[in-house]
Each structure stands twice: as structure tokens, then as C-alpha cells.
């Protein structure tokens, strides 16, 4: 069964809330529903009034795109973050958005508030928003949530390209700052998104756009996933730049390649060592396990019939430097081969399953994999838990494993 797939492409012009919303409307989201949702925002934010909302066709650097056009008045230029959050929640409830859409909108705004709290050293409840305090911010969150729900994208998988952020300096409520601004960096920090500078001496990605992106995708991919394109939407911003179209592109389609699997990229790191003892190799494995996803040692024979080990490591892109540092310092090797590869990973979860061994109840952590229908296809108890049970019950590990597996397989069907 083919899975629904969407790609948010912001690697050229970055991403802003209105651009994302416009691209979704351009890709087929119900324009009337989105406009009605935006108008509803004024009922929940005191001092604001929306005069006009429309989505018009424009030309951006030779490319036909849809642009959100909104006119409004707002008596306030600063609001508390929690006030905005409460207003957004009431607005979502009034529209009858499904829980996933409401959660997306609220978590996106919460992401901005948390970023501002960290930057300014404040508590969440004390944060005051400036640029993100107006009615158009609520409109971005509500409008995008409505459009994504209408396109049924919450049922699929959403990917993001690398994110263009621009360059130069910015002037806003706190004075002159570097671009990307601190809020952008804080929002994207530790989230596996790769930023691209340059293209323009201007802000290409806004906090609102970044906040929604991190709540839709788990990180950026280097290449498009396997996708059969069905709809393409172009959302234009209001700024004009030399040399490129100021648009976000959204590609909607399906993929039949392991529909329930997630696709990402990792680095394969390899080196050969032929002058290390077993103790040093064992220590190397332990050290690498602290920073790598997996480590494999393959014994072999090199030239002149010297016994050697092939060290093969799977590393997250973000941990590559740490992996190489450990590898060079602990193995003494003079070089390493690095290759970036794609991988498909089935979603998995950890369940705590109670088992009874020799009259004592133990909670065993079990890694399970489910198919697209929700049925468990694989269940594997954690070996460390089995070893603890064997020690406490004075059983051979092999016997403890047999007892645990039997009970887990019997109980797991009802989970």
C-alpha cells in the first residue's frame, strides 16, 4: 500500500508561515476553509481586526505562485506568550480542528515561546512576544493547520529539505542582530536540520516558519525521498530578490517503497587496524558506542598475511566529528573512509512487559516493530534485562531468555 508523502522545499528561499500556507493552498487545500479559519482568529485576540484575506496568483522571478494577501489592524504590538497560546487554543476549538491539527498549531507556537524564554533567560509564563504577537501569527498557525488537515497530510510522512536562512544583519525589536537570528537557531537547535546561508542579505526563514517546520518534519534530508509527485504547490513571499524566486515549494505524492518505513541518511565510517590487541579493540568498541549508532568488528587478513580488524561504524551525520575523534585517538589509525548512505528504518517502540520468573515479577523492556495495520511483527526483549533476571534468579542466561521470550510472545499479542 502506497504511503502519502510530502516534501517541504525551503532550500532556496527559506520558509515563512504565510509562504507555507500559500504553497498548501496552491497544492489544493480548500481556499475557502483556510480563509474562514483565518478570519476566526480575530474573535480570540483582543484589539485585532482583519479587513481582508485572499490568496492571489503572482509571478515571482518568472514562476507562477500563490501569495497570501492579508490586511488587518492590531492595537497591540506586544503580548504575553501565554496569552497568544490561550487565544490560539480557543480558536482551534471553535473551528473544530482535529486533535492532530490543534496539537501541531499549539506546539508550533510553544516552540517559539520556549525559544524566546531560553534566549532571554525567562520563565515560559513571563515571555513577551513582539514580532510574533500580532494577529498574522495566529493566522499562520491556524491557516496552516487547517490546510494540512484538509490535504490529509497528518496521515502521511512529511520531509524537509535543508533550510535557507539568508545572511547579513537584521534590525528588529531588540536592535541589530546577526542573521540567522537567535530565535531561528534556538528553534532548530538539536533537531537535525541543516541550515544554508547566503543567497540574500536578508531574513529568509522566520521564527514562525521554522517553528512549524520542526513540528512537521524530524529533520532535513539531503535528497528527495522516493516519491511519485501528484501535486505541487508554490507559495510566494512578499519580498523580491535578485537571482531566485522567493517561494516555498511543497510536493505532494505517494511512495510504495516500504510505506511504513522512515528514510534518513547516516555515515558509514571504516578503517583497518592491524597492530591492536584484543583489549584495545574492546576498549575502542566501548568508546565508539558512546557516540555511534552501531559498531562492528570484522576480523580479516591483510597483505603479508597480517591479522587485522575492519572497524565499521554507523554514525549520525551530526556525530561524525565525535566518531572520528574517538576512532583516531583510541585506534591509532592514520585514516578512515567515510560514506554517506540512505537507510530505511521501520518505526519501533519500547514496551514494558511484566514477566514472572521463579515466583518473582520483572518488568522487561521489549523492542517491538508494527506493520502498517498496527500488528506487532517483531518483539525482542532487552538483553540487559534478561541478564539481570538470570543473575537474581540464579539461572543460566540462556534459560532466562527462553522463559522471558515465551511469556513475552504470549502477552505481546494483546498489547
C-alpha positions in Angstrom: 0.0 0.0 0.0 1.4 3.4 -1.0 2.0 5.9 1.7 1.2 9.6 1.5 4.4 11.7 1.3 5.0 15.5 1.3 8.2 17.4 0.8 8.6 21.0 2.1 11.4 22.5 -0.1 12.9 25.6 1.5 16.5 25.2 0.4 16.4 28.2 -1.9 14.2 30.9 -0.4 13.7 29.7 3.2 10.3 29.4 4.8 7.8 31.7 6.5 4.3 30.9 7.8 2.4 32.7 5.0 4.6 31.1 2.3 4.0 27.6 3.7 0.3 28.3 3.9 0.2 29.7 0.4 2.0 26.6 -1.0 -0.5 24.3 0.6 -3.4 26.3 -0.9 -1.6 26.2 -4.2 -1.3 22.4 -3.9 -5.0 22.0 -3.5 -6.0 22.8 0.1 -9.6 24.3 0.3 -9.0 28.0 0.0 -12.4 28.9 1.5 -11.8 26.8 4.6 -8.4 28.4 5.2 -9.7 31.9 4.8 -12.6 31.3 7.1 -10.2 29.9 9.7 -8.0 32.9 9.4 -11.0 35.3 9.9 -11.9 33.4 13.1 -8.6 34.4 14.7 -9.8 38.0 15.3 -12.5 36.7 17.6 -9.9 35.5 20.1 -7.2 38.2 20.0 -8.4 41.4 21.7 -7.5 44.6 19.7 -7.2 42.9 16.3 -9.4 43.2 13.2 -8.9 41.5 9.9 -10.2 43.5 6.9 -9.2 41.2 4.0 -7.7 37.8 3.4 -7.1 36.3 -0.1 -4.8 34.0 -1.9 -3.8 35.5 -5.3 -1.7 34.3 -8.2 1.6 36.2 -8.6 4.8 35.9 -10.6 8.0 35.5 -8.6 11.1 35.6 -10.7 9.3 34.1 -13.6 7.5 31.4 -11.5 3.7 31.4 -11.0 2.9 31.0 -7.4 0.1 31.7 -4.8 0.6 34.5 -2.3 -1.4 35.1 0.8 -2.6 38.7 1.0 -3.9 39.9 4.3 -4.9 43.4 5.6 -5.5 43.9 9.3 -5.2 46.3 12.2 -3.8 45.4 15.6 -3.9 47.8 18.6 -1.2 46.0 20.4 2.5 45.4 19.4 3.4 43.2 22.3 1.6 40.4 24.0 2.5 37.7 26.5 3.2 34.3 25.0 0.7 32.5 27.2 -2.0 34.9 26.1 -1.3 34.1 22.5 -1.2 30.4 23.3 -4.6 30.6 25.1 -6.1 32.6 22.2 -4.8 30.0 19.7 -6.2 27.1 21.7 -9.7 28.7 21.8 -9.6 29.5 18.1 -8.7 25.9 17.2 -11.5 24.6 19.4 -14.0 27.0 17.8 -13.0 25.7 14.4 -13.4 22.0 15.4 -9.9 21.1 14.2 -9.0 17.5 14.8 -6.6 16.9 17.7 -3.6 16.4 15.5 -4.1 19.8 13.8 -4.7 21.6 17.1 -1.6 20.0 18.6 0.5 21.0 15.6 -0.6 24.6 15.9 -0.2 24.9 19.7 3.2 23.1 19.7 4.5 25.4 16.9 3.6 28.5 19.0 5.0 26.8 22.1 8.3 26.2 20.2 8.6 30.0 19.6 7.8 30.9 23.2 10.3 28.3 24.6 13.0 29.7 22.2 12.4 33.2 23.5 12.4 32.1 27.1 15.8 30.4 26.6 17.3 33.4 24.8 16.1 36.0 27.3 16.5 33.8 30.5 12.8 34.0 31.3 10.2 31.6 32.5 7.7 30.3 29.9 4.8 32.2 31.6 6.8 35.5 31.6 7.7 35.7 27.9 6.6 38.7 26.0 6.4 38.4 22.2 6.9 41.3 19.8 7.1 40.3 16.1 5.2 37.1 16.8 2.5 38.8 18.9 0.2 40.0 16.1 -2.9 38.5 14.5 -1.0 37.4 11.5 1.0 34.9 13.7 -2.2 33.2 14.8 -3.4 33.3 11.2 -0.2 31.4 10.0 -0.7 28.7 12.6 -4.4 28.3 12.2 -4.3 28.6 8.4 -1.5 26.0 8.0 -3.2 23.6 10.4 -6.4 23.9 8.5 -4.7 23.4 5.1 -2.6 20.4 6.3 -5.7 18.7 7.8 -7.7 19.4 4.6 -4.9 17.7 2.5 -4.8 14.8 5.0 -1.1 15.3 5.4 -1.2 14.4 9.1 -1.9 10.8 7.8 1.4 10.7 5.9 5.0 11.5 6.3 6.4 15.0 5.8 10.0 15.6 4.8 12.0 18.8 4.8 15.0 19.8 2.6 17.8 21.8 4.0 16.7 25.3 5.1 17.9 28.5 3.6 18.3 31.3 6.1 20.0 34.1 4.2 22.7 36.3 5.7 23.8 39.7 6.8 22.3 41.7 9.7 18.7 42.2 10.9 17.0 45.0 12.7 14.1 44.3 14.9 12.6 45.0 18.4 15.9 44.1 20.2 18.2 46.1 17.9 20.6 44.8 15.3 21.4 41.1 15.3 23.1 38.6 13.1 21.2 36.6 10.6 20.0 33.9 11.3 18.6 35.4 14.4 19.0 33.7 17.8 15.3 32.6 17.7 15.9 30.7 14.5 19.0 29.0 15.8 17.3 28.1 19.1 14.2 26.6 17.3 16.4 24.5 15.1 19.0 23.5 17.7 19.5 19.8 18.2 16.7 19.0 15.7 18.8 17.5 12.8 18.1 20.4 10.4 20.9 21.7 8.2 20.9 25.5 7.6 22.1 27.1 4.3 23.4 30.7 4.4 23.9 33.1 1.6 21.6 33.8 -1.4 20.5 37.1 0.0 21.5 39.6 2.7 18.1 39.3 4.3 16.0 37.1 6.6 14.7 34.1 4.5 13.4 31.9 7.3 11.2 33.4 10.0 10.6 32.0 13.5 7.0 31.1 12.6 8.1 29.2 9.5 10.9 27.4 11.4 8.6 26.5 14.3 6.1 24.9 12.0 8.8 23.1 10.1 10.3 21.4 13.2 6.8 20.3 14.3 6.1 18.7 10.9 9.4 17.0 9.9 12.0 15.3 12.1 15.0 16.9 10.3 16.2 17.8 6.9 17.1 15.3 4.1 19.9 15.7 1.6 17.8 14.4 -1.3 14.1 14.0 -2.0 12.6 10.7 -0.7 11.2 8.1 -3.1 8.0 9.9 -4.2 5.6 9.8 -7.1 4.6 13.5 -7.4 0.9 14.2 -7.6 0.5 17.8 -6.7 3.0 20.7 -6.5 2.4 24.0 -4.7 4.3 27.2 -4.8 3.9 29.7 -2.0 5.3 33.2 -2.6 6.5 35.7 0.0 6.2 39.4 -0.3 9.9 40.2 -0.7 11.6 40.3 -4.1 15.2 39.1 -4.6 17.6 39.1 -7.4 18.5 35.7 -8.8 15.9 33.5 -7.3 12.1 33.1 -6.8 11.0 33.9 -3.2 8.8 30.8 -2.9 8.4 27.7 -0.8 7.7 24.6 -2.8 5.6 21.8 -1.5 5.5 18.4 -3.3 2.7 16.0 -2.5 2.7 12.4 -3.6 3.0 8.8 -2.6 5.6 6.2 -2.1 5.3 2.5 -2.3 8.8 1.7 -1.0 8.4 0.3 2.5 5.4 2.5 3.2 5.7 2.4 6.9 9.5 2.9 7.0 11.2 6.2 7.7 14.1 7.2 5.4 17.2 9.1 6.6 20.9 9.4 5.9 23.8 8.1 8.0 27.5 7.9 7.6 29.4 4.6 7.3 32.9 5.0 8.7 35.5 2.3 8.1 39.2 1.7 8.8 41.6 -1.2 9.1 43.8 -1.7 12.1 46.5 -4.5 12.2 48.5 -3.6 15.3 46.0 -3.6 18.1 45.4 -6.2 20.8 42.0 -7.6 21.7 41.9 -5.4 24.8 42.4 -2.2 22.8 39.8 -3.3 20.2 37.3 -4.0 23.1 38.0 -0.5 24.6 37.6 1.1 21.1 34.2 -0.5 20.8 33.1 0.7 24.2 34.2 4.3 23.4 32.6 4.3 20.0 29.4 3.0 21.4 29.0 6.2 23.4 28.8 8.4 20.2 27.9 6.0 17.3 24.7 4.2 16.4 26.4 0.9 15.8 29.9 -0.6 15.8 31.1 -3.8 14.1 34.4 -5.5 14.2 35.3 -7.9 11.4 38.5 -10.0 11.6 40.5 -10.5 8.5 43.9 -10.8 6.9 45.8 -8.0 5.1 48.9 -8.0 3.0 51.8 -10.0 4.2 49.3 -12.3 5.9 49.0 -9.9 8.9 45.9 -10.5 11.0 43.7 -7.3 11.1 40.4 -5.9 12.1 37.9 -4.0 9.9 36.2 -1.4 12.1 32.8 -0.4 10.6 30.8 2.3 12.3 27.3 3.7 11.6 27.2 7.3 12.7 24.6 10.1 12.7 25.8 13.0 10.5 25.8 15.3 13.5 28.1 12.9 15.4 30.6 12.3 12.6 33.3 14.5 14.1 33.0 12.9 17.5 33.2 9.4 16.0 36.3 10.3 14.0 37.9 11.9 17.1 37.4 8.7 19.1 38.5 6.4 16.3 41.7 8.3 15.7 42.7 8.7 19.3 41.8 5.2 20.5 42.8 3.1 17.5 45.9 4.8 16.3 44.7 4.5 12.7 46.0 7.1 10.2 42.9 7.4 8.1 39.3 6.5 7.7 36.8 6.0 4.8 33.5 7.9 5.2 30.4 7.4 3.0 27.0 9.0 3.4 24.2 6.4 2.7 20.5 6.3 2.8 18.6 3.8 5.0 15.1 2.8 5.6 14.1 2.3 9.3 10.9 0.7 10.4 9.2 2.5 13.3 9.7 0.8 16.6 8.7 1.3 20.2 9.8 0.1 23.6 7.1 -1.6 25.7 7.4 -2.6 29.4 6.1 -6.2 29.7 5.8 -7.9 33.2 7.1 -11.5 33.3 7.1 -14.0 36.1 10.3 -16.0 36.7 10.6 -18.3 39.7 7.8 -16.5 41.5 9.3 -13.0 41.0 7.8 -10.4 38.7 10.1 -8.4 36.5 9.3 -5.6 34.0 11.2 -6.3 30.8 11.8 -3.7 28.1 10.7 -5.1 24.8 11.5 -3.5 21.4 8.6 -4.0 19.1 8.0 -3.3 15.4 4.5 -3.0 14.0 3.3 -3.2 10.4 1.1 -0.7 8.7 -2.0 -2.3 10.2 -0.8 -1.9 13.7 0.0 -5.6 14.3 3.3 -6.4 16.1 5.7 -8.3 13.7 8.8 -8.4 15.8 9.4 -8.4 19.6 12.8 -8.5 21.2 13.4 -8.3 24.9 16.4 -6.2 26.0 19.3 -8.5 26.8 20.4 -6.4 29.8 17.0 -7.1 31.4 17.4 -10.8 30.8 20.9 -10.8 32.3 19.6 -9.2 35.4 16.8 -11.8 35.7 19.3 -14.6 35.2 21.5 -13.2 38.0 18.8 -12.6 40.5 17.1 -16.0 39.9 20.5 -17.8 39.6 19.6 -19.2 36.2 21.8 -19.5 33.1 21.2 -16.6 30.7 20.1 -19.0 28.0 17.3 -20.4 30.2 16.2 -16.9 31.4 16.0 -15.9 27.8 13.8 -18.9 26.9 11.4 -18.2 29.9 11.2 -14.4 29.1 10.7 -14.9 25.3 7.9 -17.4 25.9 6.0 -15.1 28.2 6.6 -12.0 26.1 5.3 -13.7 22.9 2.2 -14.9 24.8 1.4 -11.5 26.2 2.5 -9.3 23.3 -0.4 -10.2 21.1 -2.8 -8.4 23.5 -0.7 -5.2 23.5 
